[in-house]
Amino acid sequence: MAALPRLLLHPAAKPLLFAVALLPFARLTYGAFTDGLGANPAEYLIRATGDWTLRFLCLTLAITPLRVITGLPALARFRRMLGLFVYFYVVLHLLSYSWFDKGFDVADIAKDIAKRPFILVGFSAFVLLTPLAATSFNRAIRALGAKRWQALHRLVYLIGGLGILHFFWMRAAKHNFAEVAVYGAIVSVLLGWRLLQFLKKKRSLPLLVMRRQLSKQ
């Protein structure tokens, strides 16, 4: 356990995580070029990229609870990269749908978004993710200021809920709710943990103010 913080801070840790996070993309690309994606490659790509978006979202949301619970602050250095991989896979998900399902017909895509709630929810999550990805850099943090940047990035909680709803509606057509229940439970636990931390902080704030006032007397 004592060696773990050193491993997390090792210069090779980030490149290794980057390579591992690209493995699903490499596998899908290889499958596409070798006819290894089943009878319906288009549907497989759309579903697989959506699944990996949700998995990386869960991993990103898990970083802060794991950092606090395990006492490993070095975990925080991987959060930004994982968050950007959420955006990478959601872009692939949107491109797969736009290309294979709609042939990049913008009018047809717009009509589909307006007509089908699960696509509207998924597209809304993508739109909300875009400013988060665009501001995941030190220069953007300095330009926005820490408080505004943190407020903006709290949208990830709403995005998590929209992602689960989108996933639920996609699976509802085939009455396959087992995976939805698993991801829903994971996201609920991670967001519930954050809510508890927020409530604890809110309760402890008056006590901190009182202690400061007493120390000044």
N, C-alpha and C positions, 0 to 999 in steps of 0.2 A: 504493500500500500504506500509505503514511503517513497518508492521509486515512481509512482504514478504521476505526481506533480511534475517531476523532472521530464518524464516522457511527454506530458502534455505541453510543456514549454520547449521541447526539442525543436530545432529549426526545421526538421523533416516532418513534423506532425501535420502542419497545414498542407504541404504538397501531397502527403499521403491521403489525408481526408479528401482533398480535391480529386485525386485519382479514383478513390473508392466511390465518391459521389457521381463520377462520370460512368461507372460500370453499367448501370441500367441503360444509359443512352447508347453505350458501345454495344451492348447486347441487342437492343432494339434495332440499331443500324445494321449490325451483322445479320440479324434475322430478316430484315427487309431485303437485303441483297442476296440472301441464300434461300429465299422462300421458306423461312422457318417460323412464320408468324401465324400458321394455321390456315383454315379455309377462307377466313375473312380478315386479311391483313389490316385493312383500313380500320375496322372496328377494334381489332386487337391493339393497334397503335393508339387510338383515341382513349381506350380504357386504360392501357398500361401507363401512358403519360399522365393521365388523371390520377391513377393510383399512386404514382411516384410523387406527384405534387403533394398529395395529402400526407404521404409518409414523411417527406421532408418538412412539411409544416408541423407535424407532430414532433419531429426531432428538434426543430427550432424552438418550439414552445417548451420542450422539456429541458432545455439548457439551463435556464434560471433556477427552476426547482432542484435540478440535480446539483447545480453549483452550491446552492444554499444547504441542501440536505447533506451532501458529502463533504462540504467544506473545501471544495476544490475551485478556487476563483479562476484558475487557468482555463477552465471550461468555457468561460465567457469569450475567449479569443476565437472560438469556432462558430459563434452564433451568427455573425454577419455572413460568413461564407455559406452556412446552411440556409440562411434566409434568402440569399441570392440564388441558391439552387432551387428553392421553392419557385422563384420567379422563372428560372430557366425551364423547369419542367412544365409550368403552367403555360408558358409561351409555346412550348412544343405541343401541349395538349390543344391549345387554341389553333395552332397551325395545322395540326392533324385533322381537326374538325373542319376548318375552313377549306383545306385542300381536298381531302378525300371525300368528305361528305357534301361539300358545297361548291367545289371547283373554283374557289376564290371569287364567287359571285357575291359582291358586296350587298346588292339589293336583296338577294335571297337570304343571306346571313342576317341582315337587319330584320327581315320579316320573321325569320325563325326565332330571333331573340325576343321579339315582341309577342310572338304567338305561344311559345313554349316556356312555361315558368322555370323549369330546371336549367334551361340554357340562359335565361335572364339572370338567374341567381349565380350561375357559374361565371358569366360575363361580368357581373357586378363585382364578384370577388377578384377577378383579374384587374378590373379598373382600379379597385382599392389597393391592390398589391403594387401597382405601377409606381405611385409616388413613394412607397416604402423602399422599393428597389432603387429608385432614382436618388434617394437621399441616404443610402447606406454607405456613405463615404465621409471621411473626416472633414473635407471642405464643406459639404452640405450641412454637417452637424454644426460647424462653426458659423455658417451663414444663417441658419435657422435659430441657433441658440439651443442650449440643452433642454430647456423646459418645453419649447415648441416642438422640438424634435421628438421628445418622449411622448408628448401628447399625440403627435401624428402617428407614431409607431404603435400606439395602443389600438389602432385600427386592426391590428393582427388578431385581436379577440373576436371582432365582428367577422373578419375574414374566415377565421376558424369555424364559426357557426355557419356561415354561408357555404363553406366547402363541404361540411357534413350534410347540409340540406341538399346541395347539388348532387352529392354522392347517393343520398337516400332516394331521390327522385329517379336517378339513373338506374339504380338497382330495383326500384319498385316495379318496373315494367316486367322484370323476370322473377319477381317475388323472392329475391335473394337478399335477405336482411342480416345475415350472419356477420358479414364484413362490416356493414353499416354499424351494427351494434358495437363491434370491437373498436372501430375508429371513433364512434360517438362517445364511448366510455373513456377512451384515452383523452380526447379533447376536453370532455367534461371535467375529468380529474385535474388536468393541467390548468384549465381556466378557473376551476373551483379553488385550487391551491392559491392562485394569484388573488382571487377575491378574498380569501381568508387573510392573506398577507396584508392586503389593503385595509381590511377592517381592523386588524391588529394595530397597524400603524396609526389609523385614525383614532383608536381608543387610547393609544399610548401618548399621542400628541399633547392633550391637556396636561397629563402628568409631567411631561418634559418641560412644558411652559411653567407649571407650578414650581418645579424644582429649581428652574433658573431664577424665578422671582424670589424664592426663599434664599437662594445662594447670594443674591445681591443685597439682601437685608442685613 
